[in-house]
Structures are given as C-alpha cells and as structure tokens.
Amino acid sequence: MPHPPDSPDPPPADRTPPVGTAFVSAQDVEDADDVLFAHPPRPVTRWMCGCGEPYPCPEVSFAHLVKHARVAP
Ligand SMILES: [Zn+2]
C-alpha cells in the first residue's frame, strides 16, 4: 500500500498564552521549572583575535585568502 507522498503534518496546537494572564496553574509553574532547568544559560567561548576583534578578524581573513591564493609563477 503506497504511502501518500505529501501528507501534511497536523497543525501545531495553539499554545500561546493570552497576553496579560495574571493567573497560572500549578502545572504551568511546574512546566516553567522544567523549562528553566532544561535551559540553563551558559557562557559561550569563542576565539578572539590578538587585535581584539572576533577571530578571524578581517585582516586574518584576507591573509588566509592570500595564503590560499594561487601564486603567479
Ligand atoms: Zn586580528
């Protein structure tokens, strides 16, 4: 039995809470705790160039371009 090639997904449930909701259920608070536990903020480490810009800075990018370019004989 062939599977329909383009079966649409069911529409997502509208979980958007109304703006200005003053009362939340205990379940909502529990869910919020779970979300906050699962989404801890974490610092992002990234390469910084010696000149103070995010690596590679434009000069390094250009230098790499030059290094990888074919040198005319
Ligand atoms: Zn630099």
N, CA, C, O and the ligand as a Tripos MOL2 file, in Angstrom:
@<TRIPOS>MOLECULE
protein
  293   291    74     0     0
PROTEIN
NO_CHARGES

@<TRIPOS>ATOM
      1 N           0.8580   -1.1990    0.0000 N.3       1 MET1
      2 CA          0.0000    0.0000    0.0000 C.3       1 MET1
      3 C           0.8800    1.2300    0.0000 C.2       1 MET1
      4 O           1.6750    1.4320    0.9180 O.2       1 MET1
      5 N           0.7430    2.0560   -1.0270 N.am      2 PRO2
      6 CA          1.6500    3.2250   -1.1160 C.3       2 PRO2
      7 C           1.3270    4.2780   -0.0760 C.2       2 PRO2
      8 O           0.1730    4.5620    0.2450 O.2       2 PRO2
      9 N           2.4110    4.8390    0.4320 N.am      3 HIS3
     10 CA          2.2580    5.9180    1.4060 C.3       3 HIS3
     11 C           2.0360    7.2230    0.6590 C.2       3 HIS3
     12 O           2.7480    7.4950   -0.3070 O.2       3 HIS3
     13 N           1.0890    8.0260    1.0670 N.am      4 PRO4
     14 CA          0.9190    9.3190    0.3810 C.3       4 PRO4
     15 C           2.1890   10.1390    0.4640 C.2       4 PRO4
     16 O           2.7360   10.3350    1.5480 O.2       4 PRO4
     17 N           2.6590   10.6180   -0.6720 N.am      5 PRO5
     18 CA          3.9800   11.2690   -0.6840 C.3       5 PRO5
     19 C           4.0220   12.6000    0.0530 C.2       5 PRO5
     20 O           5.0760   13.0160    0.5350 O.2       5 PRO5
     21 N           2.9070   13.2470    0.1380 N.am      6 ASP6
     22 CA          2.9690   14.6130    0.6910 C.3       6 ASP6
     23 C           1.8680   14.8200    1.7240 C.2       6 ASP6
     24 O           1.0770   15.7580    1.6340 O.2       6 ASP6
     25 N           1.8350   13.9090    2.7230 N.am      7 SER7
     26 CA          0.8160   14.0820    3.7560 C.3       7 SER7
     27 C           1.2050   15.2400    4.6730 C.2       7 SER7
     28 O           2.2920   15.2480    5.2510 O.2       7 SER7
     29 N           0.3270   16.1940    4.7950 N.am      8 PRO8
     30 CA          0.6890   17.3610    5.6220 C.3       8 PRO8
     31 C           0.6940   17.0130    7.1000 C.2       8 PRO8
     32 O          -0.0770   16.1760    7.5690 O.2       8 PRO8
     33 N           1.5740   17.6710    7.8080 N.am      9 ASP9
     34 CA          1.6050   17.4940    9.2520 C.3       9 ASP9
     35 C           0.3680   18.1430    9.8650 C.2       9 ASP9
     36 O          -0.1710   19.1160    9.3360 O.2       9 ASP9
     37 N          -0.0600   17.5920   10.9720 N.am     10 PRO10
     38 CA         -1.1840   18.2520   11.6520 C.3      10 PRO10
     39 C          -0.7600   19.6370   12.1310 C.2      10 PRO10
     40 O           0.3970   19.8510   12.4930 O.2      10 PRO10
     41 N          -1.6880   20.5590   12.1290 N.am     11 PRO11
     42 CA         -1.3130   21.9100   12.5620 C.3      11 PRO11
     43 C          -0.8870   21.9060   14.0210 C.2      11 PRO11
     44 O          -1.4530   21.1740   14.8330 O.2      11 PRO11
     45 N           0.1010   22.7140   14.3560 N.am     12 PRO12
     46 CA          0.5530   22.7440   15.7520 C.3      12 PRO12
     47 C          -0.5210   23.3210   16.6580 C.2      12 PRO12
     48 O          -1.2790   24.2140   16.2810 O.2      12 PRO12
     49 N          -0.5560   22.7830   17.8510 N.am     13 ALA13
     50 CA         -1.5490   23.2770   18.8010 C.3      13 ALA13
     51 C          -1.2110   24.7070   19.2090 C.2      13 ALA13
     52 O          -0.0470   25.0740   19.3690 O.2      13 ALA13
     53 N          -2.2310   25.4720   19.3650 N.am     14 ASP14
     54 CA         -2.0130   26.8710   19.7530 C.3      14 ASP14
     55 C          -1.7570   26.9330   21.2520 C.2      14 ASP14
     56 O          -2.6710   26.8810   22.0750 O.2      14 ASP14
     57 N          -0.4740   27.0440   21.5650 N.am     15 ARG15
     58 CA         -0.0960   27.0530   22.9850 C.3      15 ARG15
     59 C           0.2040   28.4590   23.4660 C.2      15 ARG15
     60 O           0.6760   28.6510   24.5860 O.2      15 ARG15
     61 N          -0.0700   29.4440   22.6210 N.am     16 THR16
     62 CA          0.2740   30.8070   23.0030 C.3      16 THR16
     63 C          -0.6620   31.2960   24.1050 C.2      16 THR16
     64 O          -1.8760   31.3710   23.9110 O.2      16 THR16
     65 N          -0.1030   31.6210   25.2370 N.am     17 PRO17
     66 CA         -0.9750   32.0980   26.3160 C.3      17 PRO17
     67 C          -1.4740   33.5000   26.0170 C.2      17 PRO17
     68 O          -0.7900   34.2780   25.3530 O.2      17 PRO17
     69 N          -2.6390   33.8190   26.4940 N.am     18 PRO18
     70 CA         -3.1340   35.1830   26.2820 C.3      18 PRO18
     71 C          -2.2610   36.1950   26.9900 C.2      18 PRO18
     72 O          -1.7280   35.9390   28.0700 O.2      18 PRO18
     73 N          -2.1250   37.3450   26.3640 N.am     19 VAL19
     74 CA         -1.2800   38.3800   26.9470 C.3      19 VAL19
     75 C          -1.9440   38.9300   28.2010 C.2      19 VAL19
     76 O          -3.1500   39.1740   28.2330 O.2      19 VAL19
     77 N          -1.1470   39.1120   29.2060 N.am     20 GLY20
     78 CA         -1.6650   39.7110   30.4330 C.3      20 GLY20
     79 C          -2.3130   38.7030   31.3530 C.2      20 GLY20
     80 O          -3.1190   39.0710   32.2080 O.2      20 GLY20
     81 N          -1.9750   37.4310   31.1920 N.am     21 THR21
     82 CA         -2.5440   36.4250   32.0820 C.3      21 THR21
     83 C          -2.0100   36.6220   33.4950 C.2      21 THR21
     84 O          -0.7990   36.6400   33.7180 O.2      21 THR21
     85 N          -2.9090   36.7650   34.4220 N.am     22 ALA22
     86 CA         -2.4870   37.0380   35.7870 C.3      22 ALA22
     87 C          -2.4050   35.7590   36.6130 C.2      22 ALA22
     88 O          -1.6740   35.6990   37.6010 O.2      22 ALA22
     89 N          -3.1570   34.7370   36.2040 N.am     23 PHE23
     90 CA         -3.1820   33.5260   36.9970 C.3      23 PHE23
     91 C          -2.6380   32.3620   36.1790 C.2      23 PHE23
     92 O          -3.0350   32.1590   35.0310 O.2      23 PHE23
     93 N          -1.7470   31.6170   36.7640 N.am     24 VAL24
     94 CA         -1.2270   30.4240   36.1060 C.3      24 VAL24
     95 C          -1.5270   29.2410   37.0000 C.2      24 VAL24
     96 O          -1.6360   29.3670   38.2200 O.2      24 VAL24
     97 N          -1.6560   28.0990   36.3710 N.am     25 SER25
     98 CA         -1.9580   26.9030   37.1450 C.3      25 SER25
     99 C          -0.6780   26.3410   37.7500 C.2      25 SER25
    100 O           0.4300   26.6970   37.3460 O.2      25 SER25
    101 N          -0.8520   25.4680   38.7120 N.am     26 ALA26
    102 CA          0.3110   24.8130   39.3170 C.3      26 ALA26
    103 C           1.0790   24.0320   38.2700 C.2      26 ALA26
    104 O           2.3040   23.9270   38.3320 O.2      26 ALA26
    105 N           0.3460   23.4810   37.2990 N.am     27 GLN27
    106 CA          1.0040   22.7380   36.2320 C.3      27 GLN27
    107 C           1.8880   23.6620   35.4060 C.2      27 GLN27
    108 O           2.9860   23.2850   34.9950 O.2      27 GLN27
    109 N           1.3980   24.8790   35.1650 N.am     28 ASP28
    110 CA          2.2030   25.8360   34.4110 C.3      28 ASP28
    111 C           3.4990   26.1470   35.1460 C.2      28 ASP28
    112 O           4.5670   26.2210   34.5370 O.2      28 ASP28
    113 N           3.3990   26.3260   36.4430 N.am     29 VAL29
    114 CA          4.5950   26.6260   37.2260 C.3      29 VAL29
    115 C           5.5600   25.4520   37.1740 C.2      29 VAL29
    116 O           6.7740   25.6330   37.0740 O.2      29 VAL29
    117 N           5.0060   24.2450   37.2440 N.am     30 GLU30
    118 CA          5.8510   23.0530   37.1790 C.3      30 GLU30
    119 C           6.5470   22.9760   35.8240 C.2      30 GLU30
    120 O           7.7370   22.6750   35.7360 O.2      30 GLU30
    121 N           5.7800   23.2550   34.7710 N.am     31 ASP31
    122 CA          6.3640   23.2570   33.4320 C.3      31 ASP31
    123 C           7.4580   24.3150   33.3340 C.2      31 ASP31
    124 O           8.5090   24.0750   32.7400 O.2      31 ASP31
    125 N           7.2120   25.4700   33.9100 N.am     32 ALA32
    126 CA          8.2070   26.5390   33.8590 C.3      32 ALA32
    127 C           9.4800   26.1130   34.5710 C.2      32 ALA32
    128 O          10.5830   26.4090   34.1130 O.2      32 ALA32
    129 N           9.3270   25.4240   35.6810 N.am     33 ASP33
    130 CA         10.5100   24.9270   36.3790 C.3      33 ASP33
    131 C          11.2980   23.9660   35.4980 C.2      33 ASP33
    132 O          12.5270   24.0130   35.4420 O.2      33 ASP33
    133 N          10.5640   23.0910   34.8100 N.am     34 ASP34
    134 CA         11.2420   22.1420   33.9280 C.3      34 ASP34
    135 C          11.9900   22.8680   32.8180 C.2      34 ASP34
    136 O          13.1230   22.5260   32.4810 O.2      34 ASP34
    137 N          11.3260   23.8850   32.2560 N.am     35 VAL35
    138 CA         11.9590   24.6250   31.1600 C.3      35 VAL35
    139 C          13.2190   25.3140   31.6520 C.2      35 VAL35
    140 O          14.2670   25.2530   31.0090 O.2      35 VAL35
    141 N          13.1040   25.9710   32.8040 N.am     36 LEU36
    142 CA         14.2690   26.6870   33.3180 C.3      36 LEU36
    143 C          15.3930   25.7270   33.6680 C.2      36 LEU36
    144 O          16.5680   26.0750   33.5500 O.2      36 LEU36
    145 N          15.0390   24.5170   34.1000 N.am     37 PHE37
    146 CA         16.0620   23.5390   34.4240 C.3      37 PHE37
    147 C          16.7430   23.0260   33.1660 C.2      37 PHE37
    148 O          17.9460   22.7650   33.1570 O.2      37 PHE37
    149 N          15.9520   22.8830   32.1000 N.am     38 ALA38
    150 CA         16.4910   22.3120   30.8700 C.3      38 ALA38
    151 C          17.2040   23.3520   30.0130 C.2      38 ALA38
    152 O          17.9250   23.0000   29.0800 O.2      38 ALA38
    153 N          17.0060   24.6280   30.3240 N.am     39 HIS39
    154 CA         17.6050   25.6860   29.5100 C.3      39 HIS39
    155 C          18.4560   26.6130   30.3630 C.2      39 HIS39
    156 O          18.1710   27.8080   30.4520 O.2      39 HIS39
    157 N          19.4860   26.0840   30.9830 N.am     40 PRO40
    158 CA         20.3300   26.9730   31.7780 C.3      40 PRO40
    159 C          21.1670   27.8620   30.8660 C.2      40 PRO40
    160 O          21.6180   27.4220   29.8080 O.2      40 PRO40
    161 N          21.3710   29.0980   31.2700 N.am     41 PRO41
    162 CA         22.2670   29.9360   30.4620 C.3      41 PRO41
    163 C          23.6870   29.4300   30.5940 C.2      41 PRO41
    164 O          24.0910   28.9230   31.6400 O.2      41 PRO41
    165 N          24.4280   29.5770   29.5270 N.am     42 ARG42
    166 CA         25.8240   29.1510   29.6140 C.3      42 ARG42
    167 C          26.6810   30.1190   28.8210 C.2      42 ARG42
    168 O          26.2650   30.6210   27.7770 O.2      42 ARG42
    169 N          27.8540   30.3740   29.3120 N.am     43 PRO43
    170 CA         28.7410   31.2870   28.5950 C.3      43 PRO43
    171 C          29.2290   30.6580   27.3050 C.2      43 PRO43
    172 O          29.4770   29.4530   27.2430 O.2      43 PRO43
    173 N          29.3620   31.4620   26.3000 N.am     44 VAL44
    174 CA         29.8490   30.9850   25.0090 C.3      44 VAL44
    175 C          31.3080   31.3800   24.8810 C.2      44 VAL44
    176 O          31.6650   32.5560   24.9460 O.2      44 VAL44
    177 N          32.1330   30.3740   24.6990 N.am     45 THR45
    178 CA         33.5400   30.6680   24.4690 C.3      45 THR45
    179 C          33.7720   30.7800   22.9770 C.2      45 THR45
    180 O          33.2850   29.9620   22.1970 O.2      45 THR45
    181 N          34.4990   31.7740   22.5970 N.am     46 ARG46
    182 CA         34.7750   31.9230   21.1730 C.3      46 ARG46
    183 C          36.1680   32.4960   20.9910 C.2      46 ARG46
    184 O          36.7350   33.1030   21.9000 O.2      46 ARG46
    185 N          36.6880   32.2980   19.8400 N.am     47 TRP47
    186 CA         38.0320   32.7390   19.5370 C.3      47 TRP47
    187 C          38.0560   34.2500   19.3820 C.2      47 TRP47
    188 O          37.2190   34.8510   18.7090 O.2      47 TRP47
    189 N          39.0430   34.8330   20.0290 N.am     48 MET48
    190 CA         39.2630   36.2630   19.8760 C.3      48 MET48
    191 C          40.6240   36.4600   19.2470 C.2      48 MET48
    192 O          41.5850   35.7800   19.6070 O.2      48 MET48
    193 N          40.7090   37.3900   18.3080 N.am     49 CYS49
    194 CA         41.9730   37.6630   17.6510 C.3      49 CYS49
    195 C          42.8650   38.4790   18.5780 C.2      49 CYS49
    196 O          42.3880   39.1440   19.4980 O.2      49 CYS49
    197 N          44.1520   38.4170   18.3230 N.am     50 GLY50
    198 CA         45.0920   39.1740   19.1320 C.3      50 GLY50
    199 C          44.8780   40.6680   19.0430 C.2      50 GLY50
    200 O          45.2950   41.4170   19.9260 O.2      50 GLY50
    201 N          44.2220   41.1050   17.9680 N.am     51 CYS51
    202 CA         43.9890   42.5370   17.8130 C.3      51 CYS51
    203 C          42.7050   42.9660   18.5010 C.2      51 CYS51
    204 O          42.3450   44.1430   18.4660 O.2      51 CYS51
    205 N          42.0100   42.0240   19.1270 N.am     52 GLY52
    206 CA         40.8450   42.3850   19.9070 C.3      52 GLY52
    207 C          39.5240   42.1480   19.2010 C.2      52 GLY52
    208 O          38.4660   42.3180   19.8080 O.2      52 GLY52
    209 N          39.5580   41.7640   17.9420 N.am     53 GLU53
    210 CA         38.3270   41.5040   17.2240 C.3      53 GLU53
    211 C          38.0040   40.0160   17.2810 C.2      53 GLU53
    212 O          38.8880   39.2000   17.5410 O.2      53 GLU53
    213 N          36.7460   39.6580   17.0400 N.am     54 PRO54
    214 CA         36.4340   38.2280   16.9450 C.3      54 PRO54
    215 C          37.2510   37.5880   15.8420 C.2      54 PRO54
    216 O          37.3610   38.1170   14.7360 O.2      54 PRO54
    217 N          37.8370   36.4100   16.1740 N.am     55 TYR55
    218 CA         38.6790   35.7210   15.2050 C.3      55 TYR55
    219 C          37.8420   34.9200   14.2280 C.2      55 TYR55
    220 O          36.8980   34.2690   14.6760 O.2      55 TYR55
    221 N          38.1070   34.9130   12.9410 N.am     56 PRO56
    222 CA         39.1640   35.7090   12.3200 C.3      56 PRO56
    223 C          38.6940   37.1260   12.0140 C.2      56 PRO56
    224 O          37.5900   37.3330   11.5100 O.2      56 PRO56
    225 N          39.5240   38.0660   12.3180 N.am     57 CYS57
    226 CA         39.2110   39.4510   12.0050 C.3      57 CYS57
    227 C          39.3820   39.6450   10.4900 C.2      57 CYS57
    228 O          39.9410   38.7770    9.8200 O.2      57 CYS57
    229 N          38.9150   40.7550    9.9580 N.am     58 PRO58
    230 CA         39.0260   40.9600    8.5090 C.3      58 PRO58
    231 C          40.4520   40.8140    7.9930 C.2      58 PRO58
    232 O          40.6600   40.2950    6.8960 O.2      58 PRO58
    233 N          41.4290   41.2610    8.7590 N.am     59 GLU59
    234 CA         42.8130   41.1610    8.2900 C.3      59 GLU59
    235 C          43.2580   39.7110    8.1990 C.2      59 GLU59
    236 O          43.9570   39.3280    7.2610 O.2      59 GLU59
    237 N          42.8510   38.9010    9.1770 N.am     60 VAL60
    238 CA         43.2050   37.4810    9.1410 C.3      60 VAL60
    239 C          42.4940   36.8030    7.9850 C.2      60 VAL60
    240 O          43.0770   35.9650    7.2960 O.2      60 VAL60
    241 N          41.2290   37.1660    7.7700 N.am     61 SER61
    242 CA         40.5080   36.5800    6.6450 C.3      61 SER61
    243 C          41.2180   36.8830    5.3370 C.2      61 SER61
    244 O          41.3540   36.0150    4.4750 O.2      61 SER61
    245 N          41.6630   38.1030    5.2020 N.am     62 PHE62
    246 CA         42.3560   38.4820    3.9780 C.3      62 PHE62
    247 C          43.6910   37.7650    3.8610 C.2      62 PHE62
    248 O          44.0950   37.3420    2.7780 O.2      62 PHE62
    249 N          44.3700   37.6350    5.0010 N.am     63 ALA63
    250 CA         45.6520   36.9390    4.9850 C.3      63 ALA63
    251 C          45.4670   35.4840    4.5670 C.2      63 ALA63
    252 O          46.2640   34.9470    3.7970 O.2      63 ALA63
    253 N          44.4190   34.8510    5.0750 N.am     64 HIS64
    254 CA         44.1450   33.4770    4.6650 C.3      64 HIS64
    255 C          43.8530   33.4110    3.1750 C.2      64 HIS64
    256 O          44.2870   32.4960    2.4750 O.2      64 HIS64
    257 N          43.0970   34.4180    2.7060 N.am     65 LEU65
    258 CA         42.7860   34.4510    1.2850 C.3      65 LEU65
    259 C          44.0630   34.5080    0.4700 C.2      65 LEU65
    260 O          44.2040   33.8050   -0.5310 O.2      65 LEU65
    261 N          44.9910   35.3450    0.8990 N.am     66 VAL66
    262 CA         46.2680   35.4950    0.1810 C.3      66 VAL66
    263 C          47.0630   34.1990    0.2290 C.2      66 VAL66
    264 O          47.6470   33.7720   -0.7670 O.2      66 VAL66
    265 N          47.0730   33.5680    1.4350 N.am     67 LYS67
    266 CA         47.8720   32.3560    1.5760 C.3      67 LYS67
    267 C          47.3440   31.2310    0.6970 C.2      67 LYS67
    268 O          48.1100   30.4090    0.1940 O.2      67 LYS67
    269 N          46.0110   31.2030    0.5140 N.am     68 HIS68
    270 CA         45.4410   30.1080   -0.2460 C.3      68 HIS68
    271 C          45.3050   30.4350   -1.7250 C.2      68 HIS68
    272 O          44.9250   29.5880   -2.5350 O.2      68 HIS68
    273 N          45.6170   31.6590   -2.0540 N.am     69 ALA69
    274 CA         45.5060   32.0400   -3.4540 C.3      69 ALA69
    275 C          46.6630   31.4170   -4.2560 C.2      69 ALA69
    276 O          47.7470   31.1650   -3.7310 O.2      69 ALA69
    277 N          46.3930   31.1880   -5.5140 N.am     70 ARG70
    278 CA         47.4420   30.6470   -6.3790 C.3      70 ARG70
    279 C          48.4410   31.7650   -6.7010 C.2      70 ARG70
    280 O          48.0670   32.8480   -7.1530 O.2      70 ARG70
    281 N          49.6890   31.4740   -6.4590 N.am     71 VAL71
    282 CA         50.7110   32.4810   -6.7190 C.3      71 VAL71
    283 C          51.1390   32.3790   -8.1690 C.2      71 VAL71
    284 O          51.4240   31.2980   -8.6820 O.2      71 VAL71
    285 N          51.1770   33.5260   -8.8100 N.am     72 ALA72
    286 CA         51.5890   33.5420  -10.2170 C.3      72 ALA72
    287 C          53.0480   33.1720  -10.3270 C.2      72 ALA72
    288 O          53.8580   33.6600   -9.5400 O.2      72 ALA72
    289 N          53.4140   32.3310  -11.2700 N.am     73 PRO73
    290 CA         54.8130   31.9210  -11.4360 C.3      73 PRO73
    291 C          55.6930   33.0330  -11.9690 C.2      73 PRO73
    292 O          56.8930   32.8340  -12.1590 O.2      73 PRO73
    293 ZN         43.1480   40.4810   14.0710 Zn       74 ZN74
@<TRIPOS>BOND
     1     1     2 1
     2     2     3 1
     3     3     4 2
     4     3     5 am
     5     5     6 1
     6     6     7 1
     7     7     8 2
     8     7     9 am
     9     9    10 1
    10    10    11 1
    11    11    12 2
    12    11    13 am
    13    13    14 1
    14    14    15 1
    15    15    16 2
    16    15    17 am
    17    17    18 1
    18    18    19 1
    19    19    20 2
    20    19    21 am
    21    21    22 1
    22    22    23 1
    23    23    24 2
    24    23    25 am
    25    25    26 1
    26    26    27 1
    27    27    28 2
    28    27    29 am
    29    29    30 1
    30    30    31 1
    31    31    32 2
    32    31    33 am
    33    33    34 1
    34    34    35 1
    35    35    36 2
    36    35    37 am
    37    37    38 1
    38    38    39 1
    39    39    40 2
    40    39    41 am
    41    41    42 1
    42    42    43 1
    43    43    44 2
    44    43    45 am
    45    45    46 1
    46    46    47 1
    47    47    48 2
    48    47    49 am
    49    49    50 1
    50    50    51 1
    51    51    52 2
    52    51    53 am
    53    53    54 1
    54    54    55 1
    55    55    56 2
    56    55    57 am
    57    57    58 1
    58    58    59 1
    59    59    60 2
    60    59    61 am
    61    61    62 1
    62    62    63 1
    63    63    64 2
    64    63    65 am
    65    65    66 1
    66    66    67 1
    67    67    68 2
    68    67    69 am
    69    69    70 1
    70    70    71 1
    71    71    72 2
    72    71    73 am
    73    73    74 1
    74    74    75 1
    75    75    76 2
    76    75    77 am
    77    77    78 1
    78    78    79 1
    79    79    80 2
    80    79    81 am
    81    81    82 1
    82    82    83 1
    83    83    84 2
    84    83    85 am
    85    85    86 1
    86    86    87 1
    87    87    88 2
    88    87    89 am
    89    89    90 1
    90    90    91 1
    91    91    92 2
    92    91    93 am
    93    93    94 1
    94    94    95 1
    95    95    96 2
    96    95    97 am
    97    97    98 1
    98    98    99 1
    99    99   100 2
   100    99   101 am
   101   101   102 1
   102   102   103 1
   103   103   104 2
   104   103   105 am
   105   105   106 1
   106   106   107 1
   107   107   108 2
   108   107   109 am
   109   109   110 1
   110   110   111 1
   111   111   112 2
   112   111   113 am
   113   113   114 1
   114   114   115 1
   115   115   116 2
   116   115   117 am
   117   117   118 1
   118   118   119 1
   119   119   120 2
   120   119   121 am
   121   121   122 1
   122   122   123 1
   123   123   124 2
   124   123   125 am
   125   125   126 1
   126   126   127 1
   127   127   128 2
   128   127   129 am
   129   129   130 1
   130   130   131 1
   131   131   132 2
   132   131   133 am
   133   133   134 1
   134   134   135 1
   135   135   136 2
   136   135   137 am
   137   137   138 1
   138   138   139 1
   139   139   140 2
   140   139   141 am
   141   141   142 1
   142   142   143 1
   143   143   144 2
   144   143   145 am
   145   145   146 1
   146   146   147 1
   147   147   148 2
   148   147   149 am
   149   149   150 1
   150   150   151 1
   151   151   152 2
   152   151   153 am
   153   153   154 1
   154   154   155 1
   155   155   156 2
   156   155   157 am
   157   157   158 1
   158   158   159 1
   159   159   160 2
   160   159   161 am
   161   161   162 1
   162   162   163 1
   163   163   164 2
   164   163   165 am
   165   165   166 1
   166   166   167 1
   167   167   168 2
   168   167   169 am
   169   169   170 1
   170   170   171 1
   171   171   172 2
   172   171   173 am
   173   173   174 1
   174   174   175 1
   175   175   176 2
   176   175   177 am
   177   177   178 1
   178   178   179 1
   179   179   180 2
   180   179   181 am
   181   181   182 1
   182   182   183 1
   183   183   184 2
   184   183   185 am
   185   185   186 1
   186   186   187 1
   187   187   188 2
   188   187   189 am
   189   189   190 1
   190   190   191 1
   191   191   192 2
   192   191   193 am
   193   193   194 1
   194   194   195 1
   195   195   196 2
   196   195   197 am
   197   197   198 1
   198   198   199 1
   199   199   200 2
   200   199   201 am
   201   201   202 1
   202   202   203 1
   203   203   204 2
   204   203   205 am
   205   205   206 1
   206   206   207 1
   207   207   208 2
   208   207   209 am
   209   209   210 1
   210   210   211 1
   211   211   212 2
   212   211   213 am
   213   213   214 1
   214   214   215 1
   215   215   216 2
   216   215   217 am
   217   217   218 1
   218   218   219 1
   219   219   220 2
   220   219   221 am
   221   221   222 1
   222   222   223 1
   223   223   224 2
   224   223   225 am
   225   225   226 1
   226   226   227 1
   227   227   228 2
   228   227   229 am
   229   229   230 1
   230   230   231 1
   231   231   232 2
   232   231   233 am
   233   233   234 1
   234   234   235 1
   235   235   236 2
   236   235   237 am
   237   237   238 1
   238   238   239 1
   239   239   240 2
   240   239   241 am
   241   241   242 1
   242   242   243 1
   243   243   244 2
   244   243   245 am
   245   245   246 1
   246   246   247 1
   247   247   248 2
   248   247   249 am
   249   249   250 1
   250   250   251 1
   251   251   252 2
   252   251   253 am
   253   253   254 1
   254   254   255 1
   255   255   256 2
   256   255   257 am
   257   257   258 1
   258   258   259 1
   259   259   260 2
   260   259   261 am
   261   261   262 1
   262   262   263 1
   263   263   264 2
   264   263   265 am
   265   265   266 1
   266   266   267 1
   267   267   268 2
   268   267   269 am
   269   269   270 1
   270   270   271 1
   271   271   272 2
   272   271   273 am
   273   273   274 1
   274   274   275 1
   275   275   276 2
   276   275   277 am
   277   277   278 1
   278   278   279 1
   279   279   280 2
   280   279   281 am
   281   281   282 1
   282   282   283 1
   283   283   284 2
   284   283   285 am
   285   285   286 1
   286   286   287 1
   287   287   288 2
   288   287   289 am
   289   289   290 1
   290   290   291 1
   291   291   292 2
@<TRIPOS>SUBSTRUCTURE
     1 MET1         2 RESIDUE 1 A MET
     2 PRO2         6 RESIDUE 1 A PRO
     3 HIS3        10 RESIDUE 1 A HIS
     4 PRO4        14 RESIDUE 1 A PRO
     5 PRO5        18 RESIDUE 1 A PRO
     6 ASP6        22 RESIDUE 1 A ASP
     7 SER7        26 RESIDUE 1 A SER
     8 PRO8        30 RESIDUE 1 A PRO
     9 ASP9        34 RESIDUE 1 A ASP
    10 PRO10       38 RESIDUE 1 A PRO
    11 PRO11       42 RESIDUE 1 A PRO
    12 PRO12       46 RESIDUE 1 A PRO
    13 ALA13       50 RESIDUE 1 A ALA
    14 ASP14       54 RESIDUE 1 A ASP
    15 ARG15       58 RESIDUE 1 A ARG
    16 THR16       62 RESIDUE 1 A THR
    17 PRO17       66 RESIDUE 1 A PRO
    18 PRO18       70 RESIDUE 1 A PRO
    19 VAL19       74 RESIDUE 1 A VAL
    20 GLY20       78 RESIDUE 1 A GLY
    21 THR21       82 RESIDUE 1 A THR
    22 ALA22       86 RESIDUE 1 A ALA
    23 PHE23       90 RESIDUE 1 A PHE
    24 VAL24       94 RESIDUE 1 A VAL
    25 SER25       98 RESIDUE 1 A SER
    26 ALA26      102 RESIDUE 1 A ALA
    27 GLN27      106 RESIDUE 1 A GLN
    28 ASP28      110 RESIDUE 1 A ASP
    29 VAL29      114 RESIDUE 1 A VAL
    30 GLU30      118 RESIDUE 1 A GLU
    31 ASP31      122 RESIDUE 1 A ASP
    32 ALA32      126 RESIDUE 1 A ALA
    33 ASP33      130 RESIDUE 1 A ASP
    34 ASP34      134 RESIDUE 1 A ASP
    35 VAL35      138 RESIDUE 1 A VAL
    36 LEU36      142 RESIDUE 1 A LEU
    37 PHE37      146 RESIDUE 1 A PHE
    38 ALA38      150 RESIDUE 1 A ALA
    39 HIS39      154 RESIDUE 1 A HIS
    40 PRO40      158 RESIDUE 1 A PRO
    41 PRO41      162 RESIDUE 1 A PRO
    42 ARG42      166 RESIDUE 1 A ARG
    43 PRO43      170 RESIDUE 1 A PRO
    44 VAL44      174 RESIDUE 1 A VAL
    45 THR45      178 RESIDUE 1 A THR
    46 ARG46      182 RESIDUE 1 A ARG
    47 TRP47      186 RESIDUE 1 A TRP
    48 MET48      190 RESIDUE 1 A MET
    49 CYS49      194 RESIDUE 1 A CYS
    50 GLY50      198 RESIDUE 1 A GLY
    51 CYS51      202 RESIDUE 1 A CYS
    52 GLY52      206 RESIDUE 1 A GLY
    53 GLU53      210 RESIDUE 1 A GLU
    54 PRO54      214 RESIDUE 1 A PRO
    55 TYR55      218 RESIDUE 1 A TYR
    56 PRO56      222 RESIDUE 1 A PRO
    57 CYS57      226 RESIDUE 1 A CYS
    58 PRO58      230 RESIDUE 1 A PRO
    59 GLU59      234 RESIDUE 1 A GLU
    60 VAL60      238 RESIDUE 1 A VAL
    61 SER61      242 RESIDUE 1 A SER
    62 PHE62      246 RESIDUE 1 A PHE
    63 ALA63      250 RESIDUE 1 A ALA
    64 HIS64      254 RESIDUE 1 A HIS
    65 LEU65      258 RESIDUE 1 A LEU
    66 VAL66      262 RESIDUE 1 A VAL
    67 LYS67      266 RESIDUE 1 A LYS
    68 HIS68      270 RESIDUE 1 A HIS
    69 ALA69      274 RESIDUE 1 A ALA
    70 ARG70      278 RESIDUE 1 A ARG
    71 VAL71      282 RESIDUE 1 A VAL
    72 ALA72      286 RESIDUE 1 A ALA
    73 PRO73      290 RESIDUE 1 A PRO
    74 ZN74       293 GROUP 0 **** ****
